[in-house]
């Protein structure tokens, strides 16, 4: 009886994990469609890693700035 209950629990666990991953991938796809640079309004290019983007420290929200706009801002600050 013990191995049968383990088998059922394992089956339920695998089904729950599959459902979680399916939902997670769906939500991440939706999230990626919403991501864009606050400066130039550009979404990330295909296969571009947004981990390289910078977070606007002066905002209460999580505003992302692409590497192109961030390097422009940084160079303007150095020239002033």
C-alpha positions as CSV (number, residue, x, y, z in Angstrom):
1,X,0.0,0.0,0.0
2,X,2.9,2.4,0.8
3,X,4.4,2.3,-2.7
4,X,1.0,2.9,-4.3
5,X,0.5,6.0,-2.3
6,X,4.0,7.3,-3.1
7,X,3.3,6.6,-6.8
8,X,0.1,8.7,-6.6
9,X,1.8,11.5,-4.7
10,X,4.7,11.5,-7.2
11,X,2.2,11.7,-10.1
12,X,0.4,14.6,-8.5
13,X,3.7,16.4,-7.8
14,X,4.8,16.0,-11.5
15,X,1.5,17.2,-12.7
16,X,1.6,20.3,-10.4
17,X,5.2,21.0,-11.5
18,X,4.2,20.8,-15.2
19,X,1.3,23.2,-14.6
20,X,3.5,25.6,-12.7
21,X,6.1,25.7,-15.4
22,X,3.5,26.2,-18.1
23,X,1.9,29.1,-16.2
24,X,5.4,30.6,-15.4
25,X,6.4,30.5,-19.1
26,X,3.2,32.1,-20.1
27,X,3.5,34.9,-17.5
28,X,7.1,35.5,-18.5
29,X,6.2,35.8,-22.1
30,X,3.5,38.4,-21.2
31,X,6.0,40.3,-19.0
32,X,8.7,40.4,-21.7
33,X,6.1,42.0,-24.0
34,X,5.6,44.8,-21.5
35,X,9.4,45.6,-21.0
36,X,10.7,48.6,-22.8
37,X,13.2,51.4,-22.3
38,X,11.7,54.5,-20.5
39,X,14.0,56.8,-22.4
40,X,13.6,55.7,-26.1
41,X,10.5,53.4,-25.7
42,X,12.4,50.6,-27.4
43,X,11.6,47.0,-26.4
44,X,14.5,44.6,-26.0
45,X,15.8,43.1,-29.3
46,X,15.3,39.4,-29.8
47,X,17.8,37.5,-27.7
48,X,18.9,40.7,-25.9
49,X,19.5,40.2,-22.2
50,X,17.7,42.8,-20.1
51,X,20.0,42.0,-17.2
52,X,22.5,44.4,-18.8
53,X,19.9,47.2,-18.8
54,X,20.0,49.7,-15.9
55,X,17.3,50.5,-13.4
56,X,16.4,54.2,-12.9
57,X,17.4,54.9,-9.3
58,X,15.4,58.1,-9.2
59,X,12.0,56.5,-9.8
60,X,9.6,54.9,-7.4
61,X,8.8,52.3,-10.1
62,X,11.1,49.7,-11.7
63,X,12.0,51.7,-14.8
64,X,14.5,50.1,-17.1
65,X,16.9,52.1,-19.3
66,X,18.5,50.3,-22.3
67,X,22.3,50.2,-22.6
68,X,22.3,52.6,-25.5
69,X,20.4,55.3,-23.7
70,X,22.3,54.7,-20.4
71,X,25.7,55.1,-22.1
72,X,24.4,58.4,-23.7
73,X,23.3,59.7,-20.4
74,X,26.6,58.7,-18.8
75,X,28.7,60.4,-21.5
76,X,26.6,63.6,-21.2
77,X,27.2,63.7,-17.5
78,X,31.0,63.4,-18.0
79,X,31.0,66.2,-20.5
80,X,29.2,68.6,-18.2
